[in-house]
Amino acid sequence: MEEPQLMIRADHSESTITVYQAYSPEIGLPAVRDGRFPASWKRDRMTWIKPSFLWMMYRCGWAAKAGQETVLAVEITRDGFEWALRHACLSSYARGVHADRAAWQRQLKRAPARVQWDPERDLRLQPLSYRSLQLGLSGEAVRRYADEWTVGIRDVTPLAHEIHTLVSSGDLDSAARLLPKERPYLVGEELLAHVRG
């Protein structure tokens, strides 16, 4: 069966969804220790959260890129995640979704969250035919993410390294068995209609 082109796939429970971010150890390790982001974490800039583990691996190079050596699995409330979707704008103009480019720019300026759909990745980090959601948070959304939505923060850097070692040795089956169990995260169409690119 062919995968839907745009669908949120994530490790989730009835009340939470896991998203991924990568930081330097100076930010990542205190976040894991304290279960919240440290004072040095910048609340005044946009932060991107990714429900796809493999997209995060693509972005951080299996936790090898400078400043992205610590991969965090951040468990947040579904209510918070869906609030962000409800208040999001597409990160780029899409004919048919926005009345015109100027209307999109006005919406983008006001929105505390933005959505980007990027090609999902396989274990070799090659692009797949369907897309994965990235959610950018700014302003009110960043504050809510840090202070209200975050339920727990885990360091999954060792897991990233273990999977990468298996992939590098050609043992894709064993690598696949270690991946987080991501499955469709089903939401009402009203939550996604305005952010389908």
C-alpha positions in Angstrom: 0.0 0.0 0.0 1.4 3.4 -1.0 2.1 5.8 1.9 0.1 9.1 1.9 2.2 12.0 0.7 1.6 14.2 3.7 1.0 12.4 7.0 2.3 12.9 10.5 4.1 9.7 11.7 5.3 9.6 15.2 5.9 7.6 18.4 2.8 8.6 20.4 0.5 7.5 23.2 -3.0 8.5 24.1 -1.8 11.7 25.7 1.7 12.5 24.4 3.8 12.6 21.2 7.6 12.3 21.0 9.5 14.8 19.0 13.2 15.1 18.4 15.8 17.9 18.6 19.6 17.9 18.6 21.7 20.3 20.6 25.3 20.7 21.9 26.0 18.8 25.1 26.0 22.1 27.0 22.2 22.4 26.3 21.2 18.8 25.8 22.7 17.2 28.9 21.3 19.6 31.4 17.9 19.3 29.6 18.0 15.5 30.2 19.2 15.8 33.8 16.6 18.4 34.8 13.7 17.4 32.5 13.5 20.9 31.2 15.5 23.2 29.0 18.3 25.1 30.7 18.5 28.9 31.1 21.0 29.0 28.2 18.4 27.6 25.8 17.2 30.5 23.6 13.5 31.2 24.0 13.6 34.1 21.7 14.4 32.2 18.5 12.5 29.6 16.5 13.0 26.0 17.5 12.1 23.2 15.2 10.7 19.9 16.5 10.6 16.7 14.4 8.3 13.7 15.0 10.5 11.6 12.6 13.6 10.0 14.2 15.2 9.4 10.8 14.6 12.9 9.6 16.4 14.1 12.8 19.2 11.7 12.0 19.5 13.2 8.5 19.5 16.7 10.0 22.1 16.0 12.7 24.2 13.5 10.8 23.7 10.7 13.3 24.6 13.2 16.1 28.0 14.0 14.5 27.4 17.6 13.3 28.8 20.4 15.4 26.3 21.7 17.9 24.0 18.7 17.3 25.9 16.0 19.2 23.1 15.3 21.7 19.8 14.0 20.4 16.8 14.6 22.6 13.5 12.7 22.5 11.1 15.3 23.9 7.8 13.9 25.0 5.1 16.6 24.8 1.4 16.7 25.3 -0.8 15.9 22.4 -2.9 19.0 23.4 0.2 21.2 23.0 1.2 19.6 19.7 -2.3 20.1 18.3 -2.4 23.7 19.6 0.7 24.4 17.6 -0.8 22.8 14.5 -4.0 24.8 14.9 -2.0 28.0 15.1 0.6 27.2 12.4 1.2 28.6 9.0 3.0 26.9 6.1 6.7 28.0 6.0 6.4 28.7 2.3 3.6 30.0 0.0 1.2 27.4 -1.5 -1.2 28.4 -4.2 -4.7 27.1 -3.2 -3.9 27.2 0.5 -3.3 30.9 0.7 -5.4 33.6 -1.1 -2.2 35.2 -2.4 1.5 35.6 -1.4 0.8 38.8 0.6 -1.9 37.0 2.6 0.5 34.2 3.4 3.2 36.7 4.5 0.8 38.4 6.9 -0.3 35.0 8.3 3.4 33.9 8.6 4.3 37.0 10.6 1.5 36.4 13.1 1.7 32.7 13.5 3.5 31.3 16.5 4.2 28.0 14.7 5.1 27.0 11.1 4.9 23.8 9.3 7.3 22.4 6.7 6.9 19.1 4.9 10.3 17.5 4.0 11.0 14.2 2.3 11.0 11.4 4.9 14.3 9.4 5.1 15.2 5.8 5.0 17.9 4.1 7.1 20.6 5.3 4.7 19.1 8.8 5.1 18.1 8.8 1.4 14.8 10.7 0.6 11.6 8.7 0.3 8.6 9.6 -1.9 6.5 10.8 1.0 7.0 13.7 3.4 7.6 14.2 7.1 6.4 17.1 9.2 8.6 19.6 10.8 7.1 22.1 13.2 8.8 25.4 13.9 7.9 27.1 17.2 8.4 30.8 18.0 7.1 33.3 20.5 4.1 32.0 22.5 4.6 28.5 21.1 8.2 28.3 22.3 7.2 29.3 25.8 4.3 26.8 25.9 6.6 24.1 24.6 9.2 24.7 27.3 6.9 25.4 30.2 3.7 23.6 29.6 3.8 20.9 27.0 7.1 19.1 27.9 6.4 15.9 29.9 9.9 14.4 29.7 13.3 14.6 27.9 15.4 11.6 27.1 18.9 11.4 25.6 18.7 9.1 22.6 22.2 9.8 21.3 23.5 6.3 22.2 20.5 4.8 20.3 21.4 7.0 17.3 25.0 5.8 17.4 24.0 2.2 17.8 21.6 2.3 14.8 24.2 4.2 12.7 26.8 1.5 13.5 24.4 -1.2 12.3 23.6 0.7 9.1 27.3 1.3 8.4 27.9 -2.4 8.7 25.1 -3.2 6.4 22.8 -4.8 9.0 19.7 -2.9 8.1 17.3 -5.4 9.6 18.8 -5.1 13.1 19.0 -1.3 12.7 15.3 -1.2 11.7 14.3 -3.2 14.8 15.8 -0.5 17.0 14.0 2.4 15.5 11.3 4.1 17.6 7.8 2.8 16.7 6.4 5.6 14.6 2.9 5.2 13.3 0.3 7.5 11.8 -0.7 10.3 14.2 -4.3 10.8 13.2 -5.9 14.2 13.6 -9.0 15.8 12.2 -8.7 17.4 8.8 -9.4 20.8 10.3 -6.0 20.7 12.0 -4.1 20.1 8.8 -6.2 21.6 6.0 -4.5 25.0 6.4 -0.9 23.6 6.4 -1.0 21.1 3.5 1.6 22.4 1.0 
